[in-house]
């Protein structure tokens, strides 16, 4: 699956810009998963904010937004959207150096 994801990245992405949405569902789901990573799980977004985030990836943000909802990556109600699908980074995806702890025990920026 990793090889397919890398092939899809090369074929459909130009850095952080989506060149086009794949026609094949398997590849389209990989692209939509990457787009879903732009949305924080547990946070609700107004439609205008969703549009802004997606516009940085593709000029037809409405088409991309519909695809994210139709394929179950985002849910919507009353003008609000929230992430309900997609992969979530694991510990292996965490930065090599975690934030240092302050003297009070909470995280602090390095």
C-alpha positions as CSV (number, residue, x, y, z in Angstrom):
1,X,0.0,0.0,0.0
2,X,2.9,2.3,0.7
3,X,4.2,1.9,-2.9
4,X,0.7,2.9,-4.2
5,X,0.6,5.9,-1.9
6,X,4.0,7.1,-3.2
7,X,2.9,6.6,-6.8
8,X,-0.3,8.5,-6.2
9,X,1.6,11.3,-4.5
10,X,3.9,11.6,-7.6
11,X,1.1,11.4,-10.1
12,X,-1.5,13.7,-8.5
13,X,0.4,16.2,-6.3
14,X,2.7,19.0,-7.1
15,X,4.2,19.6,-3.7
16,X,1.1,20.7,-1.7
17,X,-1.1,21.4,-4.7
18,X,-3.5,18.7,-6.0
19,X,-3.1,18.5,-9.8
20,X,-6.3,16.5,-10.3
21,X,-8.6,14.1,-8.5
22,X,-8.0,10.5,-9.6
23,X,-10.9,8.7,-11.4
24,X,-10.1,5.3,-9.7
25,X,-11.6,5.2,-6.3
26,X,-8.6,3.5,-4.6
27,X,-6.3,6.3,-5.7
28,X,-9.0,9.0,-5.0
29,X,-9.3,7.8,-1.4
30,X,-5.5,8.2,-0.9
31,X,-5.7,11.7,-2.3
32,X,-8.7,12.6,-0.1
33,X,-7.0,11.1,3.0
34,X,-4.1,13.5,2.4
35,X,-6.5,16.4,2.1
36,X,-8.3,15.3,5.3
37,X,-5.0,15.7,7.1
38,X,-5.5,19.5,6.8
39,X,-8.4,19.2,9.3
40,X,-7.8,18.6,13.0
41,X,-9.9,15.8,14.4
42,X,-12.4,17.0,17.0
43,X,-12.6,20.5,15.6
44,X,-15.5,22.1,13.7
45,X,-14.9,24.4,10.8
46,X,-17.2,26.9,9.2
47,X,-17.7,26.3,5.5
48,X,-15.8,29.4,4.6
49,X,-12.7,28.1,6.5
50,X,-13.0,24.7,4.8
51,X,-13.1,26.5,1.5
52,X,-10.0,28.5,2.3
53,X,-8.1,25.4,3.4
54,X,-9.1,23.5,0.3
55,X,-8.4,26.4,-2.0
56,X,-4.7,26.1,-1.0
57,X,-4.7,22.6,-2.5
58,X,-7.0,23.0,-5.6
59,X,-8.9,25.8,-7.3
60,X,-12.2,23.8,-7.4
61,X,-12.6,23.6,-3.6
62,X,-16.3,22.9,-3.9
63,X,-15.7,19.7,-5.9
64,X,-13.0,18.6,-3.4
65,X,-15.2,19.5,-0.4
66,X,-18.1,17.4,-1.9
67,X,-15.7,14.5,-2.5
68,X,-14.5,14.6,1.2
69,X,-18.0,14.6,2.4
70,X,-19.3,11.9,0.0
71,X,-16.4,9.6,0.8
72,X,-16.8,10.0,4.6
73,X,-13.7,12.1,5.4
74,X,-15.8,15.1,6.5
75,X,-19.3,15.4,7.9
76,X,-21.4,18.5,7.7
77,X,-24.5,20.1,9.4
78,X,-25.8,23.7,9.4
79,X,-22.8,25.2,7.7
80,X,-20.3,23.4,9.9
81,X,-17.8,20.7,8.9
82,X,-15.7,18.3,11.0
83,X,-13.4,15.5,10.2
84,X,-14.8,12.0,10.7
85,X,-12.4,9.8,8.6
86,X,-8.9,9.4,7.4
87,X,-5.7,8.3,8.9
88,X,-4.3,9.9,12.0
89,X,-0.5,10.2,12.5
90,X,1.0,7.5,14.8
91,X,4.0,7.8,17.2
92,X,6.2,6.8,14.3
93,X,5.1,10.1,12.6
94,X,5.9,12.2,15.6
95,X,8.9,14.6,15.4
96,X,12.2,13.1,16.5
97,X,12.5,15.6,19.4
98,X,9.3,15.9,21.5
99,X,8.7,19.3,23.2
100,X,10.6,19.9,26.4
101,X,8.7,20.0,29.7
102,X,8.6,23.2,31.7
103,X,9.4,23.1,35.4
104,X,5.6,22.9,36.0
105,X,5.3,19.6,34.0
106,X,3.5,21.0,31.0
107,X,4.9,21.1,27.5
108,X,6.8,24.1,26.3
109,X,8.1,25.0,22.9
110,X,11.7,24.5,22.2
